[in-house]
Amino acid sequence: MTYSDAPHPHTPSAGELALDDRTALRRVAGLSTELADVSEVEYRQLRLERVVLVGVWTEGSAADADASLAELAALAETAGSEVLDGLIQRRDKPDPATYIGSGKAAELREVVLATGADTVICDGELSPAQLTALEKAVKVKVIDRTALILDIFAQHATSREGKAQVTLAQMEYMLPRLRGWGESMSRQAGGRAGGAGGGVGTRGPGETKIETDRRRIRERMSKLRRDIKDMKKIRDTQRSGRRRSEVPSIAIVGYTNAGKSSLLNALTGAGVLVENALFATLEPTTRRGEFADGRPFVLTDTVGFVRHLPTQLVEAFRSTLEEVVGADLLVHVVDGSDANPLAQVNAVRQVVNEVITGAAPAATSKPGHDGHQVPELLVVNKIDAAGDLAMAQLRRALPDAVFVSAHTGEGLDRLQQRMAESIAPTDTTVDVTIPYDRGDLVNRVHADGRIDATEHTADGTRIKARVPVALAASLQQFATF
């Protein structure tokens, strides 16, 4: 067989390479690395190998509590850990000292010893005092749900903006939780305060080690905020360019792992990374598509949401999530195969409202870039993986939703039709003869409109096309009669 006859190897796509890189990146047991630029502080890169989960059930049914802990287990596995056991305690409210109470903390210590776990993950956000007290009780590393989600985001962020936003969120979380070891971090006395019993050599330099670290972290946070602000200007410029062309903007929102990226691929052939994991998408991906009538639109895949999404992340990712505020339509994707899809719907709507409310002052008016409420189209995905009974219940609960399977393609035509109906046409038909010295207008018609016919005449280029209303007004003087 000659060289030219040899079969060509499959060339992996960018999404496949990203997936390979992510699965190949695994933590090495027994190693622990300090945060860059912060020395001798007890906030190290999380080492999640063998974990025990613990939650406090304060409201809702037992099934809700079980579902919340199951989601925490999925988050922990996404972060690369092995879940060994899970405990739930029924309380009116979390214990202010140890989150779960001293008796349950002692029981948790026994479970840690029996399973050989090296980390305890709590299903909630713990105060610095609760973290310290619970670590003393169970004698292994304790982290909370917020730190776990931040760690997943740190693993998955790939763009410069995504990394900067995650780092800022981590530092905001870390700052009040800095703790030190022994005397190197203890408060230093200065002047007469250190005179009693201390003597010469015990008076401090005026700034403790932990204060130095806090100052350095604040300085880095300020720099990150400036960098993110600069990157936001670039994103705003890109977004305003899309608005000027009057191409409808559609944002895909939904719970993490609901199938948003799969839907983007199915509707536009984008070829972005698809993975059965929480928070596989952190970078917004915008692709161009066309409705059945030929009208163009842009579709943006946004970061997935989750119950109790850390406030730091909502703040840090606000510039990314502003795609939601400027959209003409929100395609809200729901996982039809989930045990409690309606809870997902409520969680996503809560976060979207937070983003829209927080971003509204920066927008031209209220939600929606031209002052209107952004319409929402509910899409129940993964119907091929859901049971008949669950589907029947969802159809009753969500009568206006579109039911699709991005995997099999079922219902996608109906979804395209509903999307087109939700966005009124903003273009009109023109028949114009543009002089040859106005090539700029010809270029705009080709870029923003749909050409039906072109003819070169003695007076200029005659074009029959559908163009945005604003462009049609600019072309009115060249109308052919």
SULMO-V155731 format. One record per backbone hydrogen bond with DSSP energy under -0.5 kcal/mol. CO is the residue of the C=O (numbers start at 1). NH is the residue of the N-H. If there is no record, write none. Layout:
CO | NH
CO | NH
This chain:
2 | 5
2 | 6
3 | 6
10 | 12
13 | 17
14 | 18
15 | 19
16 | 20
17 | 21
18 | 22
19 | 23
20 | 24
21 | 25
24 | 26
27 | 29
28 | 31
33 | 45
35 | 38
37 | 39
41 | 43
43 | 35
46 | 48
47 | 49
49 | 51
49 | 82
50 | 118
50 | 119
51 | 84
51 | 85
52 | 121
53 | 87
54 | 123
55 | 57
55 | 89
56 | 58
57 | 91
61 | 65
62 | 66
63 | 67
64 | 68
65 | 69
66 | 70
67 | 71
68 | 72
69 | 73
70 | 74
71 | 75
72 | 76
73 | 77
74 | 78
75 | 79
76 | 81
77 | 80
81 | 83
82 | 51
82 | 84
85 | 53
87 | 55
89 | 57
89 | 91
95 | 99
98 | 100
99 | 95
101 | 105
102 | 106
103 | 107
104 | 108
105 | 109
106 | 110
107 | 111
108 | 112
109 | 113
110 | 114
111 | 115
112 | 116
112 | 117
118 | 141
119 | 52
120 | 122
120 | 143
121 | 54
122 | 124
122 | 145
124 | 126
124 | 145
127 | 131
128 | 132
129 | 133
130 | 134
131 | 135
132 | 136
133 | 137
134 | 138
135 | 139
141 | 120
143 | 122
144 | 148
145 | 149
146 | 150
147 | 151
148 | 152
149 | 153
150 | 154
151 | 155
152 | 156
153 | 157
159 | 163
160 | 164
161 | 165
162 | 166
163 | 167
164 | 168
165 | 169
166 | 170
167 | 171
168 | 172
169 | 173
170 | 174
171 | 175
172 | 176
174 | 177
175 | 178
179 | 42
180 | 182
181 | 184
182 | 185
183 | 186
184 | 209
189 | 204
190 | 193
191 | 194
192 | 195
192 | 196
194 | 199
195 | 197
199 | 202
202 | 189
208 | 212
209 | 213
210 | 214
211 | 215
212 | 216
213 | 217
214 | 218
215 | 219
216 | 220
217 | 221
218 | 222
219 | 223
220 | 224
221 | 225
222 | 226
223 | 227
224 | 228
225 | 229
226 | 230
227 | 231
228 | 232
229 | 233
230 | 234
231 | 235
232 | 236
233 | 237
234 | 238
235 | 239
236 | 240
237 | 241
238 | 242
239 | 243
240 | 244
241 | 245
242 | 247
243 | 246
246 | 248
248 | 250
248 | 298
249 | 328
249 | 329
250 | 300
251 | 253
251 | 331
252 | 302
253 | 333
254 | 305
255 | 258
259 | 263
260 | 264
261 | 265
262 | 266
263 | 267
264 | 268
264 | 270
265 | 269
275 | 277
277 | 280
280 | 282
281 | 304
282 | 284
285 | 301
287 | 299
289 | 297
291 | 294
295 | 291
296 | 248
297 | 289
298 | 250
299 | 287
300 | 252
300 | 302
301 | 285
305 | 256
306 | 309
310 | 313
310 | 314
311 | 315
312 | 316
313 | 317
315 | 318
317 | 321
318 | 322
320 | 323
321 | 324
321 | 325
322 | 326
324 | 327
325 | 368
328 | 375
329 | 251
329 | 331
330 | 332
330 | 377
331 | 253
331 | 333
332 | 379
333 | 255
334 | 336
334 | 381
335 | 338
338 | 341
340 | 343
340 | 344
341 | 345
342 | 346
343 | 347
344 | 348
345 | 349
346 | 350
347 | 351
348 | 352
349 | 353
350 | 354
351 | 355
352 | 356
353 | 357
354 | 358
355 | 359
356 | 360
359 | 362
359 | 363
360 | 363
368 | 371
373 | 375
375 | 330
376 | 378
377 | 332
378 | 402
379 | 334
379 | 381
380 | 404
381 | 336
382 | 385
387 | 391
388 | 392
389 | 393
390 | 394
391 | 395
392 | 396
393 | 397
394 | 398
396 | 399
398 | 401
402 | 380
402 | 404
404 | 383
405 | 409
409 | 412
410 | 405
411 | 415
412 | 416
413 | 417
414 | 418
415 | 419
416 | 420
417 | 421
418 | 422
419 | 423
422 | 424
426 | 469
428 | 467
430 | 465
431 | 480
432 | 434
432 | 463
434 | 461
435 | 438
438 | 441
438 | 442
439 | 443
440 | 444
441 | 445
442 | 446
443 | 447
444 | 448
445 | 449
449 | 451
450 | 466
453 | 464
455 | 457
455 | 462
460 | 457
460 | 462
461 | 434
461 | 463
462 | 455
463 | 432
463 | 465
464 | 452
464 | 453
465 | 430
465 | 467
466 | 450
467 | 428
468 | 472
469 | 473
470 | 474
471 | 475
472 | 476
473 | 476
475 | 478
476 | 479
478 | 433
